[in-house]
Amino acid sequence: MKRYALRVVSLAAALGLWQALTSLNIDLWLRFSQFPTVTDVARTFAARVSGPDYWTDLTDSLTRILTGFLLAAVLGVATGVLVARSRLAEDLLGPVLEVIRPIPAIALVPVAILLFPSNEQGIVFITCTAAFFPVLVSTRHAVRALTPVWEEAVRTMGGGRWRILGSVVLPGALPGVFGGLSVGIGVSWICVISAEMISGQYGVGYRTWQDYTVVDYPGVFVGMVTIGVLGWLTSTAVELLGRRLTRWLPRTAYVPGARPPRHDRSVTPAPAAPAEVPGGARSEEARDEHLV
């Protein structure tokens, strides 16, 4: 409860500072007098929420982001596993992917306009491209980092290629995959808003740009706050799903800011006697069973 209270206090302090700087028209190096106050943004937000256009924009942006992100998740995981497990796939796809990967997704807007017959499909394509490469790279590294002992154990017990994929590769790479998904959802929001500003019809990004063109700065901040909240909610959903699917992983008991327990230095515990097994065979067997 203390941590949640600190978070609420931090957010309230930031809003209070914003209100003070803008209401007092502070102009030192930064021109806060040009900013709308928190109360102006709140009034505009209340007016927008009561109308149908806000919810239409919200629905369109969420539809675009979820469609593109789900496509990127499926394609990114499949391609990452394929490239990490197959030398032929790495030789055929690796050079092409590495050449395309540094290109910003927003720079593909002209390509999307030329390729797709509608702006809607082009925006989904840009969103999918933005999330695809973080998922691909994270999946590839996670699969390559798996210890060979697990795969050898499955092969020893008679498991084939698909058994290894379903029992070792995908479960073992899940933490890395969800790391890429968390990064990908954030990049997707950046690119979908930018694409909506350039070539969209309806959507949070489109409405924010329209407010800017008519010098409606409280409306611009309403769009910015909406984008931030939506990005935070979707990122939290991806993180919670990742925790749910990786419950079998060992969790650390680390608490940020907590002090380690103090031990009495006056009493030195005697070291535990090692098991008397010739050659240490028992300890190696236990270690192998733990890895399996």
Helices and strands as residue ranges (DSSP letters): H 2-23, G 32-34, H 38-49, H 52-85, H 87-100, G 105-108, H 109-115, H 119-144, H 148-156, H 161-164, I 165-169, H 170-199, H 204-213, H 217-245, G 278-280, H 281-291
